[in-house]
């Protein structure tokens, strides 16, 4: 059998195993990403042991990661339903996503600055990838949690990805920092918001108007094209993906008759459903290939590197402590949410994106691998010992917040029906 036949068989086996891992993770509570990385590492180990030809896949990892990030954020943003009764979850998840990330960045930056003797910008840029929760790992790993807790994780990890990338770009792409730098960056965000709204509106119209038998592939290609062009000119491109997904996922909130005449809601509902299915399937494919390739590229010496283990344990411990304090501070019981803070795809992508002039020896492949594996193992252990019948208060607290929001919303609607405006 030639090499192409072996590769085809191997790819088919990997994808089928990934589906099996994904399906059984609901029962075993072992995150599929651990099994995928182990599979890739196992393939590499067997190849080296048997002295088989090995392929250098390091060049395709950033490409797979970029496609995976776009599809994952798009898939997640479809799930973000905007309504008044969801605002309590959105608010709490925003706080838990942003504040701990900033605190972690500060702590790690100070540690890198004082103990490793690097410049402050180098310290900050290297700290940011380690402070971001990986939505690619967190969301698929919380199937068994209640609806509200799962929704909280979706909001939190998605917002962590987006704000983390924006923060990373700000510090990595600027050489000097002044008031003008902040104004310019704010202008970039505003410009990206305008571009996102216009592009999302046009893509929505295309989705409703194209009657060719091939319509979803061009839409997805245009999404990737707009993302990449925005990234090339140093705009926070991930904002576009988030806005597009939220807009398409919440078309039922649009009450304007002219817009509805253009979009044709009945047609759009079916088309959006089909698009979401395709995006979900493509996300599964990209996530599988990314983590298997990442596992394939792991060397045993990097995994057990004693020079970075102390720092890895310090970073993971800091992540858990800061997360526990923040969850308690906003009124959420710590368990089981404290465990859901894995690092993964976004950490790897940002690590690979650090400019050569800002790299530091400590934050190397060994440290990244160890932090990812430790955080995923912590999450796995937490999920294994989590009791579904007793949500430890977190579900009840979120439910109470939602019920209160629904009550306020109903009272507002009733006041409007009798011609009164609700008081603030």
C-alpha positions as MATLAB code, in Angstrom:
seq = 'XXXXXXXXXXXXXXXXXXXXXXXXXXXXXXXXXXXXXXXXXXXXXXXXXXXXXXXXXXXXXXXXXXXXXXXXXXXXXXXXXXXXXXXXXXXXXXXXXXXXXXXXXXXXXXXXXXXXXXXXXXXXXXXXXXXXXXXXXXXXXXXXXXXXXXXXXXXXXXXXXXXXXXXXXXXXXXXXXXXXXXXXXXXXXXXXXXXXXXXXXXXXXXXXXXXXXXXXXXXXXXXXXXXXXXXXXXXXXXXXXXXXXXXXXXXXXXXXXXXXXXXXXXXXXXXXXXXXXXXXXXXXXXXXXXXXXXXXXXXXXXXXXXXXXXXXXXXXXXXXXXXXXXXXXXXXXXXXXXXXXXXXXXXXXXXXXXXXXXXXXXXXXXXXXXXXXXXXXXXXXXXXXXXXXXXXXXXXXXXXXXXXXXXXXXXXXXXXXXXXXXXX';
ca = [
       0.000    0.000    0.000;
       1.339    3.439   -0.948;
       1.725    6.330    1.499;
      -1.449    8.103    0.316;
      -3.543    5.031    1.092;
      -2.060    4.791    4.587;
      -2.752    8.489    5.224;
      -6.384    8.110    4.090;
      -6.922    5.110    6.344;
      -5.261    6.932    9.227;
      -7.436   10.048    8.767;
     -10.609    7.957    8.628;
      -9.603    6.104   11.772;
      -8.748    9.345   13.595;
     -12.094   10.988   12.721;
     -14.094    7.906   13.730;
     -12.185    7.646   16.998;
     -12.780   11.354   17.612;
     -16.508   10.856   17.143;
     -16.359    7.934   19.579;
     -14.450   10.073   22.105;
     -16.953   12.909   21.696;
     -19.924   10.607   22.111;
     -18.590    8.702   25.127;
     -17.302   11.829   26.922;
     -20.897   12.481   28.043;
     -20.710    9.299   30.081;
     -17.023    9.017   30.976;
     -16.615   12.791   31.591;
     -13.123   12.530   30.138;
     -12.610   15.580   27.881;
     -12.216   14.415   24.304;
      -9.287   16.810   23.857;
      -7.178   14.741   26.277;
      -7.896   11.620   24.228;
      -7.217   13.429   20.933;
      -3.846   14.759   22.113;
      -3.016   11.300   23.503;
      -3.935    9.780   20.142;
      -1.653   12.171   18.274;
       1.164   11.616   20.765;
       0.662    7.833   20.469;
       0.885    7.945   16.662;
       4.121    9.947   16.892;
       5.582    7.644   19.569;
       4.801    4.471   17.587;
       6.216    5.990   14.404;
       9.489    6.892   16.134;
       9.705    3.542   17.932;
       9.226    1.581   14.705;
      11.481    4.044   12.869;
       8.723    4.858   10.391;
       8.870    8.021    8.272;
       7.553   11.031   10.213;
       5.974   14.160    8.763;
       6.699   17.682    9.986;
       3.197   19.042   10.631;
       4.244   22.134   12.578;
       3.522   24.387    9.581;
      -0.152   23.427    9.347;
      -0.919   23.807   13.060;
      -1.537   27.604   12.903;
      -3.722   27.121    9.800;
      -5.845   24.456   11.484;
      -5.989   26.619   14.599;
      -7.220   29.671   12.696;
      -9.954   27.723   10.909;
     -10.862   26.028   14.171;
     -11.030   29.317   16.089;
     -13.311   30.945   13.485;
     -15.681   27.988   13.362;
     -15.722   27.463   17.128;
     -16.518   31.106   17.933;
     -19.151   31.204   15.147;
     -20.737   28.001   16.434;
     -20.730   29.316   20.010;
     -22.120   32.727   19.075;
     -25.104   31.032   17.430;
     -25.957   29.769   20.913;
     -25.846   33.205   22.574;
     -29.488   34.172   22.874;
     -30.101   37.857   23.594;
     -33.089   38.496   25.828;
     -33.674   40.335   29.079;
     -33.995   37.138   31.051;
     -30.487   36.083   29.874;
     -28.824   39.344   30.973;
     -27.964   38.039   34.497;
     -25.974   35.161   32.975;
     -24.357   37.463   30.405;
     -23.363   39.968   33.096;
     -21.928   37.361   35.460;
     -20.099   35.529   32.669;
     -18.637   38.824   31.369;
     -17.296   39.644   34.837;
     -15.832   36.154   35.332;
     -14.337   36.188   31.828;
     -12.671   39.605   31.913;
     -11.693   40.440   35.503;
      -9.822   37.194   36.341;
      -8.055   37.417   32.974;
      -6.810   40.921   33.801;
      -5.791   39.874   37.324;
      -3.966   36.804   36.023;
      -2.189   38.869   33.380;
      -1.071   41.304   36.061;
       0.178   38.604   38.453;
       2.008   36.626   35.753;
       3.456   39.769   34.180;
       4.848   40.903   37.539;
       6.293   37.417   38.143;
       7.919   37.310   34.698;
       9.205   40.878   35.058;
      10.797   40.465   38.502;
      11.903   36.834   38.464;
      12.902   36.428   34.810;
      14.204   39.932   34.189;
      12.315   40.603   30.954;
      10.904   43.911   29.723;
       7.371   44.687   30.904;
       5.871   44.440   27.385;
       7.455   41.013   26.869;
       6.068   39.936   30.238;
       2.529   41.082   29.417;
       2.456   39.593   25.902;
       3.668   36.212   27.193;
       1.229   36.248   30.119;
      -1.949   36.874   28.079;
      -2.128   33.470   26.283;
      -1.920   31.733   29.674;
      -4.792   33.802   31.081;
      -7.446   32.916   28.489;
      -9.992   30.124   28.898;
     -10.236   27.812   25.891;
     -13.799   27.671   24.622;
     -12.756   24.850   22.270;
     -12.187   22.630   25.328;
     -14.534   24.089   27.941;
     -17.798   23.962   25.987;
     -17.639   20.338   24.746;
     -16.659   19.220   28.261;
     -19.778   20.448   30.113;
     -22.478   18.428   28.359;
     -23.695   16.909   31.607;
     -24.083   20.210   33.460;
     -27.488   21.876   33.703;
     -28.702   24.171   30.926;
     -27.954   27.387   32.816;
     -24.490   26.346   33.950;
     -23.666   25.194   30.428;
     -24.914   28.490   29.009;
     -22.775   30.348   31.552;
     -19.687   28.450   30.342;
     -20.556   29.235   26.696;
     -20.812   32.979   27.398;
     -17.762   33.074   29.658;
     -15.360   31.104   27.466;
     -16.475   32.879   24.272;
     -15.995   36.309   25.835;
     -12.655   35.213   27.298;
     -11.445   34.214   23.821;
     -12.538   37.491   22.232;
     -11.319   39.894   24.913;
      -8.095   37.907   25.245;
      -7.304   38.169   21.530;
      -8.125   41.904   21.528;
      -5.872   42.470   24.561;
      -3.063   40.403   23.017;
      -3.203   42.340   19.738;
      -3.084   45.644   21.595;
       0.103   44.812   23.487;
       1.785   42.739   20.755;
       1.251   45.107   17.834;
       2.157   48.411   19.513;
       5.744   49.394   20.208;
       4.926   52.603   22.111;
       2.072   53.255   24.517;
       0.495   56.646   25.045;
      -2.915   58.270   25.193;
      -2.896   58.344   21.393;
      -2.258   54.591   21.301;
      -5.390   53.914   23.346;
      -7.463   56.309   21.222;
      -6.201   54.625   18.050;
      -7.020   51.171   19.423;
     -10.500   52.332   20.433;
     -10.930   53.630   16.892;
      -9.937   50.209   15.529;
     -12.604   48.537   17.667;
     -15.267   51.013   16.543;
     -14.244   50.525   12.898;
     -14.388   46.753   13.350;
     -17.865   47.034   14.879;
     -19.071   49.048   11.873;
     -17.502   46.608    9.403;
     -18.966   43.675   11.350;
     -22.501   45.062   11.311;
     -22.370   45.879    7.581;
     -20.761   42.560    6.627;
     -23.150   40.589    8.868;
     -26.155   42.324    7.306;
     -24.897   41.605    3.776;
     -24.138   37.963    4.587;
     -27.605   37.582    6.125;
     -29.187   38.940    2.933;
     -27.059   36.581    0.826;
     -28.113   33.677    3.020;
     -31.785   34.481    2.415;
     -31.482   35.313   -1.300;
     -29.117   32.724   -2.781;
     -31.190   29.967   -4.363;
     -28.270   28.016   -5.864;
     -27.867   24.449   -4.643;
     -24.451   25.450   -3.234;
     -24.813   28.348   -0.834;
     -23.256   27.599    2.538;
     -19.671   27.040    1.387;
     -19.472   30.518   -0.246;
     -20.928   32.068    2.915;
     -18.365   30.334    5.165;
     -15.529   31.209    2.758;
     -16.602   34.883    2.799;
     -16.640   34.809    6.616;
     -13.068   33.437    6.691;
     -11.985   35.956    4.021;
     -13.374   38.942    5.944;
     -11.786   37.644    9.150;
      -8.366   37.210    7.545;
      -8.428   40.575    5.751;
      -9.373   42.294    9.020;
      -6.553   40.473   10.792;
      -4.031   41.518    8.117;
      -4.791   45.203    8.730;
      -4.563   44.589   12.496;
      -8.249   44.939   13.352;
      -9.820   42.811   16.144;
     -11.299   40.379   13.615;
     -12.841   37.998   16.157;
     -15.443   40.682   16.955;
     -16.838   40.185   13.439;
     -17.333   36.451   14.006;
     -19.111   37.091   17.310;
     -21.440   39.759   15.882;
     -22.258   37.644   12.824;
     -23.186   34.628   14.922;
     -25.254   36.657   17.399;
     -27.082   38.496   14.609;
     -27.924   35.346   12.649;
     -28.800   33.457   15.833;
     -31.203   36.169   17.039;
     -33.060   37.158   13.857;
     -36.365   36.534   15.653;
     -35.712   39.695   17.713;
     -35.883   41.903   14.599;
     -39.340   43.474   14.480;
     -38.770   45.934   11.617;
     -41.181   45.063    8.774;
     -38.894   46.313    5.972;
     -35.963   44.251    7.243;
     -38.171   41.192    7.661;
     -39.422   41.625    4.085;
     -35.818   41.495    2.895;
     -34.662   38.629    5.097;
     -37.885   36.594    4.909;
     -37.811   35.086    8.426;
     -39.567   31.835    7.512;
     -36.945   31.067    4.868;
     -34.109   32.289    7.079;
     -35.069   30.058    9.995;
     -34.531   26.957    7.864;
     -31.358   28.304    6.243;
     -29.839   29.329    9.590;
     -30.598   25.881   10.995;
     -28.810   24.257    8.035;
     -25.859   26.659    8.367;
     -25.529   25.901   12.059;
     -25.455   22.168   11.328;
     -22.706   22.591    8.738;
     -20.656   24.867   11.017;
     -20.986   22.378   13.883;
     -19.792   19.506   11.666;
     -16.873   21.572   10.334;
     -15.983   22.632   13.895;
     -15.788   18.981   14.928;
     -13.471   18.270   11.984;
     -11.122   21.205   12.641;
     -11.010   20.629   16.390;
     -10.147   16.967   15.865;
      -7.353   17.644   13.395;
      -5.899   20.497   15.458;
      -5.570   18.597   18.734;
      -4.380   15.368   17.089;
      -1.680   17.311   15.195;
      -0.786   19.170   18.399;
      -0.440   15.858   20.249;
       1.630   14.481   17.359;
       4.064   17.402   17.714;
       4.564   16.902   21.483;
       7.931   15.484   22.443;
       8.273   13.516   25.665;
      11.211   15.703   26.700;
       8.983   18.805   26.403;
       6.219   17.183   28.426;
       8.425   16.221   31.356;
      10.773   19.224   31.173;
      11.682   19.839   34.874;
      12.762   23.431   34.190;
       9.182   24.542   33.577;
       7.157   22.316   35.909;
       7.514   24.666   38.868;
       6.221   27.588   36.840;
       3.430   25.458   35.362;
       2.185   24.469   38.825;
       2.403   28.099   39.968;
       0.384   29.301   36.953;
      -2.339   26.655   37.332;
      -2.601   27.253   41.092;
      -2.939   31.003   40.480;
      -5.644   30.374   37.868;
      -7.707   28.329   40.343;
      -7.246   30.730   43.264;
      -8.184   33.821   41.251;
     -11.160   32.005   39.722;
     -12.418   30.844   43.113;
     -12.212   34.368   44.553;
     -13.990   35.878   41.554;
     -16.819   33.312   41.548;
     -17.386   33.908   45.249;
     -17.232   37.687   44.818;
     -20.101   37.753   42.301;
     -22.256   35.420   44.355;
     -21.731   32.094   42.602;
     -20.858   28.998   44.588;
     -17.385   27.855   43.605;
     -18.111   24.258   42.605;
     -18.227   22.995   39.870;
     -17.363   26.144   37.890;
     -13.898   26.520   39.421;
     -12.728   23.480   37.455;
     -13.901   24.787   34.076;
     -10.888   26.962   33.230;
      -8.925   24.946   30.653;
      -6.251   26.388   28.393;
      -6.062   25.113   24.823;
      -6.466   26.179   21.211;
      -6.447   29.934   21.758;
      -3.435   29.656   24.090;
      -1.488   27.748   21.439;
      -2.465   30.152   18.650;
      -1.459   33.252   20.597;
       1.762   31.581   21.759;
       2.648   30.894   18.115;
       1.763   34.527   17.267;
       4.151   36.157   19.748;
       6.590   38.325   17.749;
      10.192   37.142   17.894;
      11.271   40.378   19.600;
       8.783   39.789   22.442;
       9.425   36.094   23.072;
      10.954   34.951   26.365;
      12.798   31.655   27.011;
      10.571   30.579   29.926;
       7.304   30.685   27.972;
       8.202   27.896   25.596;
       6.447   24.866   24.169;
       7.091   22.851   27.351;
       5.367   25.409   29.583;
       2.385   25.742   27.232;
       1.933   21.960   26.963;
       2.196   21.467   30.730;
      -0.281   24.258   31.566;
      -2.788   22.962   28.998;
      -2.575   19.383   30.228;
      -2.741   20.370   33.911;
      -5.799   22.621   33.460;
      -7.589   19.989   31.375;
      -6.803   17.285   33.943;
      -8.098   19.525   36.752;
     -11.310   20.027   34.785;
     -11.614   16.300   34.136;
     -11.188   15.423   37.822;
     -13.671   18.133   38.810;
     -16.265   16.856   36.352;
     -15.726   13.243   37.399;
     -16.485   14.054   41.046;
     -19.262   16.534   40.310;
     -22.696   15.402   41.467;
     -25.395   16.064   38.838;
     -28.180   15.833   41.410;
     -26.655   18.543   43.538;
     -25.420   21.580   41.617;
     -23.748   22.976   44.745;
     -25.876   26.104   44.634;
     -24.510   27.485   41.350;
     -27.492   26.394   39.257;
     -29.976   27.650   41.829;
     -28.295   31.066   41.987;
     -28.279   31.482   38.227;
     -31.886   30.315   38.031;
     -32.941   32.836   40.673;
     -31.227   35.626   38.707;
     -33.029   34.564   35.528;
     -36.394   34.279   37.268;
     -35.954   37.773   38.705;
     -35.106   39.139   35.259;
     -38.159   37.427   33.762;
     -40.361   38.893   36.502;
     -39.014   42.404   35.863;
     -39.513   41.941   32.137;
     -43.109   40.761   32.592;
     -43.892   43.732   34.841;
     -42.450   46.087   32.232;
     -44.585   44.523   29.491;
     -47.729   44.775   31.661;
     -47.069   48.473   32.391;
     -46.611   49.217   28.711;
     -49.860   47.412   27.887;
     -51.826   49.802   30.123;
     -50.002   52.850   28.785;
     -47.486   53.396   31.598;
     -43.732   53.531   31.411;
     -41.747   51.407   33.884;
     -39.885   53.394   36.518;
     -36.102   53.007   36.774;
];
